[in-house]
Amino acid sequence: MTAKTPKSAATAAAKTAATPAAKTAKANQAAGAAPASRRKAAAAKPGKTAACAPRLLSGGNPQIPKGHGDAPVQAYLDAVPGWKRDLARRLDALVERTVPGVRKAVKWNTPLYAVEEGHWFFAMHCFDRYLKLTFFRGAALDPPPAHASKMADVRYHHLHEHDPFDEAQLADWIAQASRLPGERM
């Protein structure tokens, strides 16, 4: 094997620099175009900035960053689409009235409610045709919400657009659920 001379090493480096990507970069630079790295930054996904509105996931549920407190829940409620927004706001207000000092958080793009931090008793989630209310110890409620889950303790209540808002029943379920041990998440 022969050692490369300085001249042959320079020739090899020049050939490497003449790759198609390097040629394109030189041509763009000569034409006054921005380098590829700046073009990519300018074409970054629009949902990555804080000023952009939350995007809706499959099923119409808003994508909200994880957070604790009322602010992330209010951001979720602001982003809920259509008729479900009013319903979600009414539910949030009902939980606040029924359980004074309730703790709130958004996890997995879902508002959660707890009496004791980290022990959640209630959640809501948007779908295209309904708002799903989750009672983590719903099987212990009297009467239990109509929809069963794969998890034995969990029960769901679905609110569709034209369903009556039975505030008394919902408040009773929320009050009962808040007195039960919460689900640790």
Rosetta blueprint (number, residue, H / E / L):
1 M L
2 T L
3 A L
4 K L
5 T L
6 P H
7 K H
8 S H
9 A H
10 A H
11 T H
12 A H
13 A H
14 A H
15 K H
16 T H
17 A H
18 A L
19 T L
20 P H
21 A H
22 A H
23 K H
24 T H
25 A H
26 K H
27 A H
28 N H
29 Q H
30 A H
31 A H
32 G L
33 A L
34 A L
35 P L
36 A H
37 S H
38 R H
39 R H
40 K H
41 A H
42 A H
43 A L
44 A L
45 K L
46 P H
47 G H
48 K H
49 T L
50 A L
51 A L
52 C L
53 A L
54 P L
55 R L
56 L E
57 L L
58 S L
59 G L
60 G L
61 N L
62 P E
63 Q L
64 I L
65 P L
66 K L
67 G E
68 H E
69 G L
70 D H
71 A H
72 P H
73 V H
74 Q H
75 A H
76 Y H
77 L H
78 D H
79 A H
80 V L
81 P L
82 G L
83 W H
84 K H
85 R H
86 D H
87 L H
88 A H
89 R H
90 R H
91 L H
92 D H
93 A H
94 L H
95 V H
96 E H
97 R H
98 T H
99 V L
100 P L
101 G L
102 V L
103 R E
104 K E
105 A E
106 V E
107 K E
108 W L
109 N L
110 T E
111 P E
112 L E
113 Y E
114 A E
115 V E
116 E E
117 E L
118 G L
119 H E
120 W E
121 F E
122 F E
123 A E
124 M E
125 H E
126 C E
127 F L
128 D L
129 R L
130 Y E
131 L E
132 K E
133 L E
134 T E
135 F E
136 F L
137 R L
138 G H
139 A H
140 A H
141 L L
142 D L
143 P L
144 P L
145 P L
146 A L
147 H E
148 A E
149 S L
150 K L
151 M L
152 A L
153 D L
154 V L
155 R E
156 Y E
157 H E
158 H E
159 L E
160 H E
161 E L
162 H L
163 D L
164 P L
165 F L
166 D L
167 E H
168 A H
169 Q H
170 L H
171 A H
172 D H
173 W H
174 I H
175 A H
176 Q H
177 A H
178 S H
179 R H
180 L L
181 P L
182 G L
183 E E
184 R E
185 M L
